Amino acid sequence: MGWATSYIDKLKKGETVQFRPRGNSMTGKIESGQLCTVAPAKTDDLEVGDIVLCKVNGCQYLHLIKARQADRFQIGNNRGRINGWIGANGIYGKCISVE
C-alpha cells in the first residue's frame, strides 16, 4: 500500500479526489503541499504534458506524461527524471487543478 492507494480506490469508483502531495519532484508545476484535484481520466483524452496519478514499477506518482505511443505512456517528473513506460491501466486520474 502506497501513499495514494486510498485516492486510487476512489478514482476507480469514479470519484474526484483532493490531496496535498509532498516532495519536490514536480516543482514548477506543483509545489510541495499544494492542493491538487485529480479526476478519473479517459486515456483517449490524455496528452503529453498532462499530470496524472499513476503507478510505475509498483510506485505511485503524481507525475507528467512525457511521451505517448498509442496506449503506452512515458511517465516522468518535472526535473528531468523518467520513471518508465506504462499502459493505460496504470493511469488512475488526471490532475485538473492545483491551488
Jmol script that loads the backbone (N, CA, C; Angstrom):
load data "model"
ATOM      1  N   MET A   1       0.852  -1.187   0.000  1.00  0.00           N
ATOM      2  CA  MET A   1       0.000   0.000   0.000  1.00  0.00           C
ATOM      3  C   MET A   1       0.887   1.235   0.000  1.00  0.00           C
ATOM      4  N   GLY A   2       0.622   2.141  -0.923  1.00  0.00           N
ATOM      5  CA  GLY A   2       1.419   3.355  -1.037  1.00  0.00           C
ATOM      6  C   GLY A   2       0.651   4.580  -0.571  1.00  0.00           C
ATOM      7  N   TRP A   3       1.284   5.731  -0.721  1.00  0.00           N
ATOM      8  CA  TRP A   3       0.702   6.984  -0.236  1.00  0.00           C
ATOM      9  C   TRP A   3      -0.620   7.315  -0.935  1.00  0.00           C
ATOM     10  N   ALA A   4      -0.821   6.842  -2.158  1.00  0.00           N
ATOM     11  CA  ALA A   4      -2.005   7.236  -2.933  1.00  0.00           C
ATOM     12  C   ALA A   4      -3.071   6.149  -3.035  1.00  0.00           C
ATOM     13  N   THR A   5      -2.910   5.032  -2.346  1.00  0.00           N
ATOM     14  CA  THR A   5      -3.827   3.904  -2.508  1.00  0.00           C
ATOM     15  C   THR A   5      -5.284   4.287  -2.268  1.00  0.00           C
ATOM     16  N   SER A   6      -5.565   5.038  -1.223  1.00  0.00           N
ATOM     17  CA  SER A   6      -6.963   5.401  -0.931  1.00  0.00           C
ATOM     18  C   SER A   6      -7.530   6.313  -2.018  1.00  0.00           C
ATOM     19  N   TYR A   7      -6.688   7.187  -2.588  1.00  0.00           N
ATOM     20  CA  TYR A   7      -7.150   8.069  -3.663  1.00  0.00           C
ATOM     21  C   TYR A   7      -7.404   7.263  -4.939  1.00  0.00           C
ATOM     22  N   ILE A   8      -6.532   6.307  -5.223  1.00  0.00           N
ATOM     23  CA  ILE A   8      -6.695   5.451  -6.404  1.00  0.00           C
ATOM     24  C   ILE A   8      -7.987   4.650  -6.297  1.00  0.00           C
ATOM     25  N   ASP A   9      -8.276   4.125  -5.112  1.00  0.00           N
ATOM     26  CA  ASP A   9      -9.515   3.367  -4.906  1.00  0.00           C
ATOM     27  C   ASP A   9     -10.735   4.226  -5.230  1.00  0.00           C
ATOM     28  N   LYS A  10     -10.726   5.481  -4.794  1.00  0.00           N
ATOM     29  CA  LYS A  10     -11.852   6.380  -5.066  1.00  0.00           C
ATOM     30  C   LYS A  10     -11.942   6.724  -6.549  1.00  0.00           C
ATOM     31  N   LEU A  11     -10.801   6.962  -7.181  1.00  0.00           N
ATOM     32  CA  LEU A  11     -10.795   7.260  -8.619  1.00  0.00           C
ATOM     33  C   LEU A  11     -11.361   6.090  -9.420  1.00  0.00           C
ATOM     34  N   LYS A  12     -11.030   4.876  -9.020  1.00  0.00           N
ATOM     35  CA  LYS A  12     -11.551   3.682  -9.704  1.00  0.00           C
ATOM     36  C   LYS A  12     -13.076   3.597  -9.602  1.00  0.00           C
ATOM     37  N   LYS A  13     -13.646   4.196  -8.561  1.00  0.00           N
ATOM     38  CA  LYS A  13     -15.096   4.224  -8.370  1.00  0.00           C
ATOM     39  C   LYS A  13     -15.739   5.418  -9.067  1.00  0.00           C
ATOM     40  N   GLY A  14     -14.922   6.219  -9.777  1.00  0.00           N
ATOM     41  CA  GLY A  14     -15.457   7.372 -10.494  1.00  0.00           C
ATOM     42  C   GLY A  14     -15.483   8.660  -9.705  1.00  0.00           C
ATOM     43  N   GLU A  15     -14.882   8.667  -8.529  1.00  0.00           N
ATOM     44  CA  GLU A  15     -14.882   9.861  -7.677  1.00  0.00           C
ATOM     45  C   GLU A  15     -13.692  10.758  -7.994  1.00  0.00           C
ATOM     46  N   THR A  16     -13.870  12.060  -7.812  1.00  0.00           N
ATOM     47  CA  THR A  16     -12.779  13.030  -7.893  1.00  0.00           C
ATOM     48  C   THR A  16     -12.190  13.170  -6.491  1.00  0.00           C
ATOM     49  N   VAL A  17     -10.864  13.301  -6.400  1.00  0.00           N
ATOM     50  CA  VAL A  17     -10.190  13.373  -5.101  1.00  0.00           C
ATOM     51  C   VAL A  17      -9.339  14.629  -5.003  1.00  0.00           C
ATOM     52  N   GLN A  18      -9.049  15.019  -3.763  1.00  0.00           N
ATOM     53  CA  GLN A  18      -8.147  16.136  -3.488  1.00  0.00           C
ATOM     54  C   GLN A  18      -7.143  15.697  -2.440  1.00  0.00           C
ATOM     55  N   PHE A  19      -5.905  16.141  -2.609  1.00  0.00           N
ATOM     56  CA  PHE A  19      -4.860  15.837  -1.623  1.00  0.00           C
ATOM     57  C   PHE A  19      -3.724  16.831  -1.798  1.00  0.00           C
ATOM     58  N   ARG A  20      -2.816  16.820  -0.827  1.00  0.00           N
ATOM     59  CA  ARG A  20      -1.663  17.719  -0.828  1.00  0.00           C
ATOM     60  C   ARG A  20      -0.381  16.885  -0.864  1.00  0.00           C
ATOM     61  N   PRO A  21       0.128  16.605  -2.066  1.00  0.00           N
ATOM     62  CA  PRO A  21       1.342  15.790  -2.151  1.00  0.00           C
ATOM     63  C   PRO A  21       2.549  16.529  -1.593  1.00  0.00           C
ATOM     64  N   ARG A  22       3.488  15.773  -1.078  1.00  0.00           N
ATOM     65  CA  ARG A  22       4.726  16.323  -0.528  1.00  0.00           C
ATOM     66  C   ARG A  22       5.902  15.890  -1.387  1.00  0.00           C
ATOM     67  N   GLY A  23       6.863  16.759  -1.535  1.00  0.00           N
ATOM     68  CA  GLY A  23       8.059  16.445  -2.299  1.00  0.00           C
ATOM     69  C   GLY A  23       8.354  17.538  -3.302  1.00  0.00           C
ATOM     70  N   ASN A  24       9.506  17.431  -3.938  1.00  0.00           N
ATOM     71  CA  ASN A  24       9.961  18.491  -4.836  1.00  0.00           C
ATOM     72  C   ASN A  24      10.143  18.038  -6.281  1.00  0.00           C
ATOM     73  N   SER A  25       9.730  16.828  -6.614  1.00  0.00           N
ATOM     74  CA  SER A  25       9.968  16.321  -7.964  1.00  0.00           C
ATOM     75  C   SER A  25       9.135  17.029  -9.029  1.00  0.00           C
ATOM     76  N   MET A  26       8.073  17.691  -8.613  1.00  0.00           N
ATOM     77  CA  MET A  26       7.214  18.383  -9.582  1.00  0.00           C
ATOM     78  C   MET A  26       7.291  19.905  -9.429  1.00  0.00           C
ATOM     79  N   THR A  27       8.319  20.398  -8.729  1.00  0.00           N
ATOM     80  CA  THR A  27       8.494  21.832  -8.534  1.00  0.00           C
ATOM     81  C   THR A  27       8.421  22.560  -9.874  1.00  0.00           C
ATOM     82  N   GLY A  28       7.669  23.648  -9.874  1.00  0.00           N
ATOM     83  CA  GLY A  28       7.432  24.407 -11.102  1.00  0.00           C
ATOM     84  C   GLY A  28       6.045  24.150 -11.658  1.00  0.00           C
ATOM     85  N   LYS A  29       5.522  22.968 -11.393  1.00  0.00           N
ATOM     86  CA  LYS A  29       4.146  22.608 -11.769  1.00  0.00           C
ATOM     87  C   LYS A  29       3.296  22.457 -10.514  1.00  0.00           C
ATOM     88  N   ILE A  30       3.835  21.733  -9.535  1.00  0.00           N
ATOM     89  CA  ILE A  30       3.171  21.530  -8.245  1.00  0.00           C
ATOM     90  C   ILE A  30       4.231  21.718  -7.159  1.00  0.00           C
ATOM     91  N   GLU A  31       3.971  22.646  -6.255  1.00  0.00           N
ATOM     92  CA  GLU A  31       4.878  22.841  -5.130  1.00  0.00           C
ATOM     93  C   GLU A  31       4.441  21.927  -3.988  1.00  0.00           C
ATOM     94  N   SER A  32       5.386  21.513  -3.171  1.00  0.00           N
ATOM     95  CA  SER A  32       5.094  20.615  -2.061  1.00  0.00           C
ATOM     96  C   SER A  32       3.987  21.196  -1.179  1.00  0.00           C
ATOM     97  N   GLY A  33       2.933  20.418  -0.961  1.00  0.00           N
ATOM     98  CA  GLY A  33       1.834  20.826  -0.091  1.00  0.00           C
ATOM     99  C   GLY A  33       0.692  21.545  -0.782  1.00  0.00           C
ATOM    100  N   GLN A  34       0.800  21.822  -2.072  1.00  0.00           N
ATOM    101  CA  GLN A  34      -0.315  22.475  -2.762  1.00  0.00           C
ATOM    102  C   GLN A  34      -1.478  21.497  -2.905  1.00  0.00           C
ATOM    103  N   LEU A  35      -2.687  22.046  -2.879  1.00  0.00           N
ATOM    104  CA  LEU A  35      -3.885  21.225  -3.019  1.00  0.00           C
ATOM    105  C   LEU A  35      -4.080  20.848  -4.482  1.00  0.00           C
ATOM    106  N   CYS A  36      -4.115  19.542  -4.741  1.00  0.00           N
ATOM    107  CA  CYS A  36      -4.306  19.020  -6.100  1.00  0.00           C
ATOM    108  C   CYS A  36      -5.653  18.321  -6.191  1.00  0.00           C
ATOM    109  N   THR A  37      -6.376  18.593  -7.254  1.00  0.00           N
ATOM    110  CA  THR A  37      -7.628  17.909  -7.540  1.00  0.00           C
ATOM    111  C   THR A  37      -7.386  16.979  -8.720  1.00  0.00           C
ATOM    112  N   VAL A  38      -7.720  15.699  -8.524  1.00  0.00           N
ATOM    113  CA  VAL A  38      -7.494  14.676  -9.544  1.00  0.00           C
ATOM    114  C   VAL A  38      -8.832  14.005  -9.847  1.00  0.00           C
ATOM    115  N   ALA A  39      -9.153  13.938 -11.140  1.00  0.00           N
ATOM    116  CA  ALA A  39     -10.406  13.339 -11.591  1.00  0.00           C
ATOM    117  C   ALA A  39     -10.107  12.084 -12.405  1.00  0.00           C
ATOM    118  N   PRO A  40     -11.059  11.141 -12.420  1.00  0.00           N
ATOM    119  CA  PRO A  40     -10.872   9.974 -13.291  1.00  0.00           C
ATOM    120  C   PRO A  40     -10.636  10.451 -14.725  1.00  0.00           C
ATOM    121  N   ALA A  41      -9.779   9.726 -15.445  1.00  0.00           N
ATOM    122  CA  ALA A  41      -9.425  10.159 -16.796  1.00  0.00           C
ATOM    123  C   ALA A  41      -9.653   9.046 -17.809  1.00  0.00           C
ATOM    124  N   LYS A  42     -10.078   9.446 -18.994  1.00  0.00           N
ATOM    125  CA  LYS A  42     -10.154   8.520 -20.119  1.00  0.00           C
ATOM    126  C   LYS A  42      -8.835   8.638 -20.867  1.00  0.00           C
ATOM    127  N   THR A  43      -8.217   7.514 -21.153  1.00  0.00           N
ATOM    128  CA  THR A  43      -6.896   7.566 -21.783  1.00  0.00           C
ATOM    129  C   THR A  43      -6.931   8.251 -23.146  1.00  0.00           C
ATOM    130  N   ASP A  44      -8.064   8.231 -23.831  1.00  0.00           N
ATOM    131  CA  ASP A  44      -8.160   8.916 -25.125  1.00  0.00           C
ATOM    132  C   ASP A  44      -7.970  10.430 -24.977  1.00  0.00           C
ATOM    133  N   ASP A  45      -8.268  10.957 -23.781  1.00  0.00           N
ATOM    134  CA  ASP A  45      -8.171  12.397 -23.540  1.00  0.00           C
ATOM    135  C   ASP A  45      -6.812  12.827 -23.012  1.00  0.00           C
ATOM    136  N   LEU A  46      -5.908  11.888 -22.744  1.00  0.00           N
ATOM    137  CA  LEU A  46      -4.610  12.218 -22.148  1.00  0.00           C
ATOM    138  C   LEU A  46      -3.611  12.635 -23.214  1.00  0.00           C
ATOM    139  N   GLU A  47      -2.807  13.652 -22.857  1.00  0.00           N
ATOM    140  CA  GLU A  47      -1.814  14.193 -23.781  1.00  0.00           C
ATOM    141  C   GLU A  47      -0.478  14.355 -23.071  1.00  0.00           C
ATOM    142  N   VAL A  48       0.574  14.449 -23.853  1.00  0.00           N
ATOM    143  CA  VAL A  48       1.895  14.764 -23.310  1.00  0.00           C
ATOM    144  C   VAL A  48       1.783  16.095 -22.568  1.00  0.00           C
ATOM    145  N   GLY A  49       2.339  16.145 -21.362  1.00  0.00           N
ATOM    146  CA  GLY A  49       2.272  17.345 -20.532  1.00  0.00           C
ATOM    147  C   GLY A  49       1.217  17.271 -19.445  1.00  0.00           C
ATOM    148  N   ASP A  50       0.264  16.341 -19.560  1.00  0.00           N
ATOM    149  CA  ASP A  50      -0.741  16.168 -18.509  1.00  0.00           C
ATOM    150  C   ASP A  50      -0.083  15.588 -17.259  1.00  0.00           C
ATOM    151  N   ILE A  51      -0.602  15.984 -16.109  1.00  0.00           N
ATOM    152  CA  ILE A  51      -0.156  15.431 -14.822  1.00  0.00           C
ATOM    153  C   ILE A  51      -1.151  14.352 -14.439  1.00  0.00           C
ATOM    154  N   VAL A  52      -0.647  13.162 -14.150  1.00  0.00           N
ATOM    155  CA  VAL A  52      -1.518  12.026 -13.853  1.00  0.00           C
ATOM    156  C   VAL A  52      -1.104  11.334 -12.559  1.00  0.00           C
ATOM    157  N   LEU A  53      -2.099  10.757 -11.892  1.00  0.00           N
ATOM    158  CA  LEU A  53      -1.843   9.873 -10.756  1.00  0.00           C
ATOM    159  C   LEU A  53      -1.724   8.479 -11.343  1.00  0.00           C
ATOM    160  N   CYS A  54      -0.563   7.862 -11.145  1.00  0.00           N
ATOM    161  CA  CYS A  54      -0.287   6.607 -11.830  1.00  0.00           C
ATOM    162  C   CYS A  54       0.604   5.704 -10.979  1.00  0.00           C
ATOM    163  N   LYS A  55       0.799   4.500 -11.497  1.00  0.00           N
ATOM    164  CA  LYS A  55       1.695   3.549 -10.854  1.00  0.00           C
ATOM    165  C   LYS A  55       2.690   3.054 -11.898  1.00  0.00           C
ATOM    166  N   VAL A  56       3.991   3.215 -11.587  1.00  0.00           N
ATOM    167  CA  VAL A  56       5.066   2.773 -12.467  1.00  0.00           C
ATOM    168  C   VAL A  56       5.988   1.864 -11.663  1.00  0.00           C
ATOM    169  N   ASN A  57       6.176   0.643 -12.133  1.00  0.00           N
ATOM    170  CA  ASN A  57       7.045  -0.324 -11.448  1.00  0.00           C
ATOM    171  C   ASN A  57       6.717  -0.446  -9.961  1.00  0.00           C
ATOM    172  N   GLY A  58       5.422  -0.436  -9.636  1.00  0.00           N
ATOM    173  CA  GLY A  58       4.977  -0.621  -8.262  1.00  0.00           C
ATOM    174  C   GLY A  58       4.972   0.626  -7.406  1.00  0.00           C
ATOM    175  N   CYS A  59       5.445   1.762  -7.936  1.00  0.00           N
ATOM    176  CA  CYS A  59       5.478   3.013  -7.168  1.00  0.00           C
ATOM    177  C   CYS A  59       4.392   3.963  -7.682  1.00  0.00           C
ATOM    178  N   GLN A  60       3.776   4.674  -6.751  1.00  0.00           N
ATOM    179  CA  GLN A  60       2.707   5.609  -7.091  1.00  0.00           C
ATOM    180  C   GLN A  60       3.279   7.012  -7.243  1.00  0.00           C
ATOM    181  N   TYR A  61       2.847   7.690  -8.311  1.00  0.00           N
ATOM    182  CA  TYR A  61       3.355   9.026  -8.614  1.00  0.00           C
ATOM    183  C   TYR A  61       2.228   9.948  -9.063  1.00  0.00           C
ATOM    184  N   LEU A  62       2.410  11.229  -8.789  1.00  0.00           N
ATOM    185  CA  LEU A  62       1.635  12.281  -9.428  1.00  0.00           C
ATOM    186  C   LEU A  62       2.646  12.994 -10.317  1.00  0.00           C
ATOM    187  N   HIS A  63       2.807  12.492 -11.532  1.00  0.00           N
ATOM    188  CA  HIS A  63       3.861  12.949 -12.431  1.00  0.00           C
ATOM    189  C   HIS A  63       3.323  13.239 -13.821  1.00  0.00           C
ATOM    190  N   LEU A  64       4.207  13.666 -14.690  1.00  0.00           N
ATOM    191  CA  LEU A  64       3.867  14.094 -16.043  1.00  0.00           C
ATOM    192  C   LEU A  64       3.888  12.952 -17.057  1.00  0.00           C
ATOM    193  N   ILE A  65       3.023  13.083 -18.050  1.00  0.00           N
ATOM    194  CA  ILE A  65       3.162  12.238 -19.234  1.00  0.00           C
ATOM    195  C   ILE A  65       4.212  12.919 -20.108  1.00  0.00           C
ATOM    196  N   LYS A  66       5.315  12.237 -20.332  1.00  0.00           N
ATOM    197  CA  LYS A  66       6.432  12.796 -21.105  1.00  0.00           C
ATOM    198  C   LYS A  66       6.360  12.417 -22.582  1.00  0.00           C
ATOM    199  N   ALA A  67       5.786  11.253 -22.869  1.00  0.00           N
ATOM    200  CA  ALA A  67       5.649  10.796 -24.251  1.00  0.00           C
ATOM    201  C   ALA A  67       4.501   9.803 -24.310  1.00  0.00           C
ATOM    202  N   ARG A  68       3.997   9.627 -25.527  1.00  0.00           N
ATOM    203  CA  ARG A  68       2.905   8.669 -25.719  1.00  0.00           C
ATOM    204  C   ARG A  68       3.111   7.925 -27.030  1.00  0.00           C
ATOM    205  N   GLN A  69       2.911   6.617 -26.965  1.00  0.00           N
ATOM    206  CA  GLN A  69       2.924   5.762 -28.158  1.00  0.00           C
ATOM    207  C   GLN A  69       1.683   4.890 -28.077  1.00  0.00           C
ATOM    208  N   ALA A  70       0.656   5.257 -28.841  1.00  0.00           N
ATOM    209  CA  ALA A  70      -0.634   4.548 -28.815  1.00  0.00           C
ATOM    210  C   ALA A  70      -1.178   4.529 -27.384  1.00  0.00           C
ATOM    211  N   ASP A  71      -1.319   3.352 -26.773  1.00  0.00           N
ATOM    212  CA  ASP A  71      -1.829   3.250 -25.400  1.00  0.00           C
ATOM    213  C   ASP A  71      -0.727   3.050 -24.374  1.00  0.00           C
ATOM    214  N   ARG A  72       0.483   3.460 -24.706  1.00  0.00           N
ATOM    215  CA  ARG A  72       1.603   3.419 -23.764  1.00  0.00           C
ATOM    216  C   ARG A  72       2.005   4.850 -23.435  1.00  0.00           C
ATOM    217  N   PHE A  73       2.363   5.075 -22.176  1.00  0.00           N
ATOM    218  CA  PHE A  73       2.694   6.410 -21.702  1.00  0.00           C
ATOM    219  C   PHE A  73       4.031   6.386 -20.970  1.00  0.00           C
ATOM    220  N   GLN A  74       4.892   7.348 -21.311  1.00  0.00           N
ATOM    221  CA  GLN A  74       6.142   7.501 -20.567  1.00  0.00           C
ATOM    222  C   GLN A  74       5.902   8.527 -19.467  1.00  0.00           C
ATOM    223  N   ILE A  75       6.240   8.149 -18.241  1.00  0.00           N
ATOM    224  CA  ILE A  75       5.983   8.981 -17.069  1.00  0.00           C
ATOM    225  C   ILE A  75       7.307   9.509 -16.523  1.00  0.00           C
ATOM    226  N   GLY A  76       7.297  10.773 -16.114  1.00  0.00           N
ATOM    227  CA  GLY A  76       8.482  11.374 -15.513  1.00  0.00           C
ATOM    228  C   GLY A  76       8.107  12.573 -14.664  1.00  0.00           C
ATOM    229  N   ASN A  77       9.090  13.090 -13.928  1.00  0.00           N
ATOM    230  CA  ASN A  77       8.809  14.246 -13.072  1.00  0.00           C
ATOM    231  C   ASN A  77       9.135  15.544 -13.810  1.00  0.00           C
ATOM    232  N   ASN A  78       9.088  16.656 -13.118  1.00  0.00           N
ATOM    233  CA  ASN A  78       9.331  17.955 -13.740  1.00  0.00           C
ATOM    234  C   ASN A  78      10.780  18.379 -13.607  1.00  0.00           C
ATOM    235  N   ARG A  79      11.658  17.447 -13.208  1.00  0.00           N
ATOM    236  CA  ARG A  79      13.069  17.768 -13.035  1.00  0.00           C
ATOM    237  C   ARG A  79      13.956  16.925 -13.952  1.00  0.00           C
ATOM    238  N   GLY A  80      13.331  16.275 -14.934  1.00  0.00           N
ATOM    239  CA  GLY A  80      14.103  15.542 -15.917  1.00  0.00           C
ATOM    240  C   GLY A  80      14.210  14.044 -15.705  1.00  0.00           C
ATOM    241  N   ARG A  81      13.697  13.526 -14.602  1.00  0.00           N
ATOM    242  CA  ARG A  81      13.786  12.079 -14.349  1.00  0.00           C
ATOM    243  C   ARG A  81      12.639  11.354 -15.041  1.00  0.00           C
ATOM    244  N   ILE A  82      12.949  10.229 -15.652  1.00  0.00           N
ATOM    245  CA  ILE A  82      11.950   9.381 -16.297  1.00  0.00           C
ATOM    246  C   ILE A  82      11.702   8.170 -15.395  1.00  0.00           C
ATOM    247  N   ASN A  83      10.430   7.915 -15.078  1.00  0.00           N
ATOM    248  CA  ASN A  83      10.068   6.764 -14.240  1.00  0.00           C
ATOM    249  C   ASN A  83       9.925   5.490 -15.059  1.00  0.00           C
ATOM    250  N   GLY A  84       9.436   5.610 -16.298  1.00  0.00           N
ATOM    251  CA  GLY A  84       9.275   4.443 -17.154  1.00  0.00           C
ATOM    252  C   GLY A  84       7.999   4.522 -17.973  1.00  0.00           C
ATOM    253  N   TRP A  85       7.758   3.440 -18.715  1.00  0.00           N
ATOM    254  CA  TRP A  85       6.580   3.324 -19.569  1.00  0.00           C
ATOM    255  C   TRP A  85       5.514   2.481 -18.879  1.00  0.00           C
ATOM    256  N   ILE A  86       4.250   2.898 -19.050  1.00  0.00           N
ATOM    257  CA  ILE A  86       3.124   2.141 -18.502  1.00  0.00           C
ATOM    258  C   ILE A  86       2.007   2.077 -19.531  1.00  0.00           C
ATOM    259  N   GLY A  87       1.132   1.121 -19.334  1.00  0.00           N
ATOM    260  CA  GLY A  87      -0.068   1.030 -20.152  1.00  0.00           C
ATOM    261  C   GLY A  87      -1.157   1.909 -19.573  1.00  0.00           C
ATOM    262  N   ALA A  88      -2.244   2.028 -20.289  1.00  0.00           N
ATOM    263  CA  ALA A  88      -3.368   2.851 -19.855  1.00  0.00           C
ATOM    264  C   ALA A  88      -3.909   2.393 -18.500  1.00  0.00           C
ATOM    265  N   ASN A  89      -3.795   1.093 -18.194  1.00  0.00           N
ATOM    266  CA  ASN A  89      -4.304   0.587 -16.912  1.00  0.00           C
ATOM    267  C   ASN A  89      -3.483   1.055 -15.719  1.00  0.00           C
ATOM    268  N   GLY A  90      -2.337   1.670 -15.943  1.00  0.00           N
ATOM    269  CA  GLY A  90      -1.517   2.198 -14.855  1.00  0.00           C
ATOM    270  C   GLY A  90      -1.800   3.645 -14.518  1.00  0.00           C
ATOM    271  N   ILE A  91      -2.732   4.265 -15.259  1.00  0.00           N
ATOM    272  CA  ILE A  91      -3.111   5.657 -15.005  1.00  0.00           C
ATOM    273  C   ILE A  91      -4.501   5.667 -14.380  1.00  0.00           C
ATOM    274  N   TYR A  92      -4.614   6.334 -13.238  1.00  0.00           N
ATOM    275  CA  TYR A  92      -5.863   6.317 -12.475  1.00  0.00           C
ATOM    276  C   TYR A  92      -6.632   7.627 -12.550  1.00  0.00           C
ATOM    277  N   GLY A  93      -5.942   8.727 -12.784  1.00  0.00           N
ATOM    278  CA  GLY A  93      -6.625  10.013 -12.843  1.00  0.00           C
ATOM    279  C   GLY A  93      -5.719  11.100 -13.367  1.00  0.00           C
ATOM    280  N   LYS A  94      -6.355  12.202 -13.739  1.00  0.00           N
ATOM    281  CA  LYS A  94      -5.643  13.364 -14.279  1.00  0.00           C
ATOM    282  C   LYS A  94      -5.819  14.541 -13.326  1.00  0.00           C
ATOM    283  N   CYS A  95      -4.728  15.245 -13.068  1.00  0.00           N
ATOM    284  CA  CYS A  95      -4.790  16.441 -12.212  1.00  0.00           C
ATOM    285  C   CYS A  95      -5.486  17.553 -13.002  1.00  0.00           C
ATOM    286  N   ILE A  96      -6.594  18.033 -12.448  1.00  0.00           N
ATOM    287  CA  ILE A  96      -7.372  19.058 -13.142  1.00  0.00           C
ATOM    288  C   ILE A  96      -7.207  20.441 -12.534  1.00  0.00           C
ATOM    289  N   SER A  97      -6.646  20.514 -11.308  1.00  0.00           N
ATOM    290  CA  SER A  97      -6.343  21.825 -10.726  1.00  0.00           C
ATOM    291  C   SER A  97      -5.309  21.705  -9.631  1.00  0.00           C
ATOM    292  N   VAL A  98      -4.524  22.785  -9.496  1.00  0.00           N
ATOM    293  CA  VAL A  98      -3.513  22.903  -8.443  1.00  0.00           C
ATOM    294  C   VAL A  98      -3.721  24.265  -7.813  1.00  0.00           C
ATOM    295  N   GLU A  99      -3.925  24.287  -6.489  1.00  0.00           N
ATOM    296  CA  GLU A  99      -4.187  25.546  -5.783  1.00  0.00           C
ATOM    297  C   GLU A  99      -3.122  25.795  -4.742  1.00  0.00           C
TER     298      GLU A  99
END
end "model"
wireframe off; spacefill off
backbone 0.3
color backbone group
